[in-house]
């Protein structure tokens, strides 16, 4: 299957949460298998785009959703904008918070999102700060303002933040291409379920960037 892109001026590349916290570099946080191997694919997809945007989890050590001995990871927690508990990850100022080595510095991106800063909020998608999708991060508005119609997405993890971001972008009316070579998931079953959900929503998932062709 090949996918023809519109003019480069209408294409954006989105690096979703490509941080050390989701890689084996930080084994005590939320390491995704091979999560540190997506850099080359993210940089390559950016070559097809006129703008490159990104996102990071940016959490506080006082976050209400932090797991502890009495409340282990994945246990439910009540809150308007948090659902389950997680181990400490992506704490601002730590190695886990940093982008994976080989990606551009944050200041080289055209637009960037920091999410989960509030102690009682743990969003997954990069387009909204809240679960109800009323409080925008500005990513959608930025893309629209740049005349973007198509977004190529990669990042971590496929079955959480990538999936949620893709669904938000599709809902906002963008044509979305998921570059699976630039993604890694936590588990095979949930990753496949996420791919199926993204495709059912209207996103196109590709296995290799050579499936993309550019408009003449």
C-alpha positions in Angstrom: 0.0 0.0 0.0 1.3 3.4 -0.9 0.1 6.8 0.4 0.3 10.0 -1.6 1.0 13.0 0.5 -0.2 16.5 -0.4 2.2 19.3 -0.9 4.9 19.5 1.8 3.6 22.8 3.0 0.4 20.9 4.1 2.2 18.1 6.0 3.3 18.1 9.6 5.4 15.6 11.6 4.4 14.9 15.2 6.8 13.3 17.8 4.6 12.1 20.6 6.3 11.7 24.0 9.6 10.5 22.6 11.3 10.7 26.0 13.8 8.6 27.9 11.1 7.8 30.5 9.5 5.4 28.0 12.7 3.6 27.0 15.1 1.1 28.6 17.3 4.1 29.4 15.1 4.6 32.4 14.3 1.0 33.5 12.7 2.1 36.8 10.1 4.3 35.1 7.9 3.1 32.2 10.4 1.5 29.7 8.8 0.4 26.4 10.7 -2.4 24.7 13.0 -0.9 22.0 11.6 2.6 22.8 15.0 4.1 22.3 15.2 2.8 18.7 12.7 5.2 17.1 14.9 8.2 16.7 16.0 7.6 13.1 12.5 6.9 12.0 11.2 10.1 13.6 13.9 12.2 12.0 13.2 10.6 8.7 9.4 11.2 8.8 10.2 14.9 9.6 11.8 15.2 6.1 8.4 14.8 4.5 6.9 17.7 6.5 7.1 21.5 6.6 6.6 21.7 10.3 7.7 19.4 13.2 5.9 19.4 16.5 6.3 17.4 19.6 5.1 16.6 23.1 6.4 15.5 26.4 4.9 14.2 29.6 5.9 16.8 32.3 5.0 15.5 35.8 5.4 16.6 39.4 6.8 14.4 42.2 3.6 15.4 44.1 1.2 14.1 41.4 -1.9 12.6 42.9 -1.8 9.6 40.6 1.5 8.3 41.8 1.6 4.6 42.7 2.8 3.5 46.1 2.9 0.3 48.2 -0.8 0.6 49.1 -1.9 1.7 45.6 0.1 -0.2 42.9 0.5 0.7 39.3 -2.6 0.3 37.2 -4.9 0.5 40.2 -7.8 2.9 39.6 -7.9 6.3 41.1 -10.9 8.6 41.0 -10.5 12.0 39.4 -11.8 14.0 36.5 -8.6 13.9 34.6 -6.8 10.8 35.9 -7.8 7.2 35.7 -5.1 4.8 37.0 -2.0 5.1 39.1 1.5 5.1 37.5 5.0 4.8 38.9 6.9 8.0 38.9 8.0 9.0 35.4 8.9 12.0 33.3 9.5 14.1 36.3 10.6 17.6 35.2 14.4 18.0 35.4 15.2 14.3 35.4 16.8 12.1 32.7 13.4 10.6 32.0 11.9 13.9 31.2 14.5 14.5 28.4 13.9 13.7 24.8 15.7 10.6 23.5 19.2 11.2 22.4 19.4 12.1 18.7 16.2 14.1 18.5 16.4 17.8 18.1 16.4 20.1 21.1 13.0 21.3 22.1 13.8 24.8 20.8 14.2 23.4 17.2 10.6 22.2 17.0 8.0 24.5 15.4 5.6 23.8 18.3 5.8 21.8 21.5 3.4 20.6 24.1 4.1 19.8 27.8 1.3 17.8 29.4 0.4 16.4 32.8 2.0 19.3 34.7 -1.0 19.7 37.0 -0.8 17.2 39.9 -4.4 16.0 39.4 -4.2 15.6 35.6 -2.7 12.7 33.6 -3.7 13.2 30.0 -2.6 10.7 27.3 -3.3 12.6 24.1 -1.2 15.6 23.2 -4.0 17.7 21.9 -5.9 18.3 25.1 -5.0 18.7 28.7 -8.2 17.1 30.0 -10.1 13.9 29.4 -13.2 15.8 28.2 -11.2 17.4 25.4 -12.3 20.9 26.3 -8.9 22.4 27.3 -6.7 22.5 24.2 -2.9 22.3 24.3 -2.9 24.5 21.1 -1.5 21.8 18.9 -4.6 21.5 16.7 -4.9 25.3 16.4 -1.3 25.6 15.5 -1.6 23.0 12.8 -4.7 24.6 11.3 -3.0 28.0 11.4 -0.1 26.6 9.4 -2.5 25.2 6.8 -1.7 21.6 7.7 -4.0 18.9 6.4 -1.9 15.8 7.0 0.0 14.7 10.1 2.6 11.9 10.2 2.7 10.6 13.8 5.3 8.6 15.7 6.3 8.2 19.3 5.7 6.4 22.5 3.8 4.4 23.4 1.6 3.1 20.5 -1.1 1.8 22.8 -1.4 4.9 25.0 -0.3 8.4 24.1 0.2 7.8 20.4 -3.2 6.2 20.0 -4.9 9.0 22.0 -3.2 11.7 20.0 -4.0 10.1 16.7 -7.7 9.8 17.6 -7.8 13.4 18.6 -6.2 14.5 15.4 -8.5 12.4 13.3 -11.5 13.8 15.2 -10.2 17.3 14.5 -10.3 16.6 10.7 -6.7 15.9 9.8 -5.6 13.1 7.6 -3.3 11.1 9.9 -0.6 8.7 9.0 0.9 6.5 11.8 4.5 5.7 11.1 4.8 2.4 12.9 8.5 2.2 12.4 8.7 5.3 14.7 6.4 3.8 17.3 6.7 1.1 20.0 4.0 -0.3 22.2 4.0 -1.7 25.7 2.5 -5.1 24.9 1.7 -6.9 21.6 -2.0 -7.4 22.3 -2.7 -3.8 23.4 -0.5 -2.5 20.6 -2.5 -4.4 17.9 -5.7 -3.3 19.5 -4.6 0.3 19.3 -3.6 -0.1 15.6 -7.0 -1.5 14.9 -8.7 1.3 16.7 -6.7 4.0 14.9 -7.4 2.4 11.5 -11.1 2.1 12.3 -11.2 5.8 13.2 -9.7 6.6 9.8 -6.0 6.8 10.4 -3.6 5.1 7.9 -0.9 3.0 9.5 2.3 2.3 7.5 5.1 -0.1 8.2 7.8 1.7 6.2 8.3 5.3 5.1 8.9 4.2 1.5 5.1 3.6 1.4 4.8 7.4 1.2 4.9 9.2 -2.1 5.0 13.0 -2.4 2.7 15.0 -4.6 4.2 16.3 -7.8 
